[in-house]
Amino acid sequence: MYAFDVVRPKSLDEALAALGEEDAQALSGGQTLIPTLKQRLAMPSKLVSLTAIDALKGVSLEGRELRIGGATPHAVVAAETAESYPALSALAGNIGDPAVRNRGTIGGSLANNDPSACYPAAALGSGATIVTNTREIAADDYFEGMFATALEEGEIITAVKFPVPEKAAYVKFEQPASRFSLVGVFVTKGADGVRVAVTGASNNGVFRWTEAEEALNSNFSADAISGLSASADDMISDLHGSAAYRAHLVGVITKRAVTAANG
């Protein structure tokens, strides 16, 4: 590690002012940033911790919409959405280990946009809205590729709004050491139709499997996608699985997610 300053502002305005200084970087749960600093892949001179800003924490439900503060830890999301959005609760409760779930935050995960992270699938699969200090961004417009998002320099995720669907489920085939997804699929069925979001599989990060969505809109059952196969083009190929293997898993895991969503 190297020497740097850490500040813990108590308000969003204070945090934004600190981030406006030269070579400052936001710190949420730190589950990705701290290892990055240890490897000196990033070397900001000041970290602006968001963990003391109460306005960025908490879960609330208004009608059929969940609002989750950007600095809310995974463990809190899991506990406080168990009744209102069980699929999201199950996803949050199976991220990493207890230490990760109590430190990592939903906003940090979405800002980092790891190609194997779980929350991007939840946001895209739910048709969520990412709220920042300056604007609201639809999930369909937010994710721009591996580790890339629509966030601009100095922009902070303050909350995420999830419309609660009629049916939903998340299933992941995980790498057992890290518990990241080799393939994870979040499926929802709501008033606007079916959404199928896939994480862990593509070099381009989280994506919607539109062919499966079209089939499931006509028949929301695992049988509806039996004849479909995801393309292996641009799929991740590494020591854990080839591109063809991941493409095959997309179909298998999607069927399991649809079955789970149907109860």
Secondary structure, DSSP 8 states (H G I E B T S, - for coil): ----EEE--SSHHHHHHHHTSTTEEEESS-TTHHHHHHTTS---SEEEE-TT-GGG--EEEETTEEEEETT-BHHHHHHHTTTT-HHHHHHHHTSS-HHHHHH-BHHHHHHH--TT-SHHHHHHHHT-EEEESS-EEEHHHHEEETTEES--TT--EEEEEEE--SEEEEEEEE-TTT--EEEEEEEEEETTEEEEEEESSBTT-SEE-HHHHHHHHH--SGGGGTT-----TTB--BTTB-HHHHHHHHHHHHHHHHHHHT-
